[in-house]
Each structure stands twice: as C-alpha cells, then as structure tokens.
Amino acid sequence: MRRRAPQLADDVVEIAGLRIDPAAHQVSAGDKPVDLWTTELRLLHFFMTHPGRVFSRARLLDEVWGEHVFVEERTVDVHIRRLRQALAPTGHDKLIETVRGTGYRFKPDLQTANIAA
C-alpha cells in the first residue's frame, strides 16, 4: 500500500484554548504546556487543521505516517489514546471524538475556533 508524505505546515493553530506551534514542536492548553511525542503532535496538527471532518484509520495513516511506513491500522488507536491521555488534564481530550465504525474527528466548538498564522 502506497502512502503519501505527511504534511506539517509551520503555521500556529489555536482552537478552543489548544495551541500548536509545529515549527517549535510545542503544544499548550491554556497556559499549560502539553508534552507530546512527534507522532501525536503530527496527529493533533492534522486534526486541528481539519476540524469537524471524520477520518478513517487508513486515511490518518496516509496523512500522518506517510508513504514509507507500513503499520497496522490499529496503531492509530494507540496514538489516539496517548494523545487523549496527554490532553486529559486540561479537558481537551474531549475534542477528539470516536465515530463508531468510521474513525475519528476533532470536534471543537466551531464558534470559538481561531486559526492564527
């Protein structure tokens, strides 16, 4: 199975009090820094740049892991769990929603969404 290269723009993204600076590899929730591994950071960035859309595990593998990585689709579940655990202390874990039988989506309150460049 061929995978495309993951996309990670350098733009700062902020939604619902969650801020990600991919160039600096920094995530914060309010005033608190959030420690994430690189894969979880890329996964969060992808979700935050595509709010409200549902993605299958296969699509997330294509977009986040890239072309030359061959892993099981269930690997996505492990990284989603780690991401939720990292975001749980500030309550931002609820922004990542499981869509039964389909995959996952980042579901912020779209009225408070703010994407900064």
Residue pairs with C-beta under 8 A, 6 or more apart in sequence:
1 70
2 67
3 61
3 62
3 65
3 66
3 67
3 68
3 69
4 62
4 63
4 66
4 67
5 66
5 67
6 42
6 46
6 63
6 64
6 65
6 66
7 46
7 63
8 22
8 42
8 45
9 22
9 49
10 22
10 23
11 22
11 115
11 116
11 117
12 19
12 20
12 21
12 22
12 116
12 117
13 19
13 20
13 22
13 45
13 48
13 49
13 115
13 116
14 20
14 114
14 115
14 116
15 48
15 51
15 95
15 106
15 108
15 112
15 113
15 114
15 115
16 92
16 95
16 108
16 109
16 112
16 113
17 29
17 30
17 90
17 92
17 112
18 27
18 28
18 29
18 48
18 87
18 92
18 95
18 108
19 27
19 28
19 29
20 26
20 27
20 41
20 44
20 45
20 48
21 27
22 41
22 45
25 38
25 41
26 33
27 33
27 34
27 36
27 41
27 44
28 34
29 87
29 89
29 90
29 92
30 90
32 89
32 90
34 86
34 87
34 90
35 86
36 44
36 83
36 86
37 82
39 64
39 65
39 79
40 79
40 82
40 83
40 86
42 64
43 60
43 64
43 79
43 80
43 83
44 83
46 60
46 63
46 64
47 95
47 96
47 104
47 105
47 106
48 106
49 115
50 106
51 106
51 107
51 108
51 110
51 113
52 105
52 106
52 107
52 108
52 110
53 105
53 106
54 99
54 102
54 103
54 104
54 105
55 63
55 103
55 104
55 105
56 102
56 103
57 73
57 74
57 76
57 77
57 103
57 104
58 73
59 103
60 76
60 103
60 104
61 69
61 71
61 73
61 75
61 76
65 71
65 75
76 104
80 96
80 98
80 104
83 93
83 96
84 93
84 96
85 93
87 93
87 95
87 96
95 106
95 107
95 108
96 104
96 105
96 106
96 107
97 104
97 105
97 106
97 107
98 104
99 105
